[in-house]
Structure formats: C-alpha cells, structure tokens
Amino acid sequence: MGTVLTVIVVVIGAALYLLPSLIAFNRSNKDRWLILVINVVFGATLVGWALALYLTLRKPKVPAAA
C-alpha cells in the first residue's frame, strides 16, 4: 500500500510541477520550448513556476492589420 501511495503522490506532484509546460504543449504555444526550459530549470522556485504559467496563459500577440 505504501509503495502505491508513493507512486501516486509522485505522479500528481510531477503533473503539478510541469503543469505550465503541459498546458503550453497542449495549446501548441509558439514559446512552448522556452516555457519547458523555464519550468524545468526554475520551476522549483515559486517565481519560476509562476513565470512559466504566465507565459503559458498570456494571449498571443496579434499583428496589426495594415
């Protein structure tokens, strides 16, 4: 029972840790690789994780019509 619970906790924790990257890849965000790097390298800090989440959820810039 203890091993199963440990695996479940690790999988849920990894999913939450990588949530910004998972969303970025699911939405085909053009900056998804940058978001993944920021998430993996700086995600352990709350600031890095929040930055990755912000980059994931921001609206893409639409070029102005000529």
C-alpha positions, 0 to 999 in steps of 0.5 A, a space after each residue: 500500500 505504501 509503495 502505491 501511495 508513493 507512486 501516486 503522490 509522485 505522479 500528481 506532484 510531477 503533473 503539478 510541477 510541469 503543469 505550465 509546460 503541459 498546458 503550453 504543449 497542449 495549446 501548441 504555444 509558439 514559446 512552448 520550448 522556452 516555457 519547458 526550459 523555464 519550468 524545468 530549470 526554475 520551476 522549483 522556485 515559486 517565481 519560476 513556476 509562476 513565470 512559466 504559467 504566465 507565459 503559458 496563459 498570456 494571449 498571443 500577440 496579434 499583428 496589426 492589420 495594415 
